[in-house]
Structure formats: structure tokens, C-alpha cells
Amino acid sequence: MSDNQSTPAVATQEPASVQQRDILDQLMKPEVQESLTVLVDNLPKLAEIVTLLTNSYDVAKSLATDKVLINDFGGGLGEMVKPIVDKTKTVAQAAIEAGDQAANENTSVGLFGLLRMLKDPNVQRTLRFTQAFLDNLGEKQKNQN
């Protein structure tokens, strides 16, 4: 048993002594000694930081692997986005129906028909929106130049 222990030590003794000399040469450099002093002085802070990072990692890992939390988050996000999706679907459906209706009608709109349409509250709201949109777009383009 002692033969097995001494054989590896003899075989690795030469490289180990070379490594030890390299390490000692490095430790003799003043900048390395100064860095080691700073590290030793700050070990309590470093230990605290490592502990905080480890705790943060553990929390992040547990959150990332928690199926219930992921499902709840996905459900909450879905509930938040649902009204936007519903509104978009409503607007898209209205646009498609209006396009179909306009394509099926072949009557022309005359001057008096246009004046009558201008009294419609929906047309007025759309015209106000269009005017405000174009005003804002013009301001933004003016500010970019």
C-alpha cells in the first residue's frame, strides 16, 4: 500500500516542483502581493456578495422551474392582452364588413349625399380623429427634421 502511494509522488514530483516555483515566482511580484492584500481585506464583502448572488440564483432558478408560476404568469399576461386582441378583432371585422359592403354597392355618392353624411356623428368623430392624427403626425415629422 505504501508502494502505491510513493510511486505517484515520485512520478509527479518534478512537475509539482516546477508548478510550485511558478506559483512562488508569481507570489513574489509586488502587484500580485498588493492584489492579494486587497482581496484578503475585502473577503467579508466578497463572501457577502457571493452569498447574495447564490441566493439570487437559487430564487431565479426556482422561479424559472416553477410550472404553477409560469402558468399563472401566462394566464395573467393573456388576460391583460385579451382586451387588446378583442378590440383589434372588432376593428378588423368592421373593416372587412365595410369593404364588402362598399364593394357590393355601386351607387355613387353625390354632393347632397356627402353633405348628409357629414351630419352623421360617426363621420364627425372619424373626421375629428383623422384631423387630430394628421396634426400630430405633422408635428412629429416637423420635430424630426
Secondary structure, 3 states (H helix, E strand, C coil): CHHHHHHHHHHHHHHHHHHHHHHHHHHHCHHHHHHHHHHHHCHHHHHHHHHHHHHHHHHHHHHHHCHHHHHHHHHHHHHHHHHHHHHHHHHHHHHHHHHHHHHHCCCCCCHHHHHHHHCCHHHHHHHHHHHHHHHHHHHHHHHHC
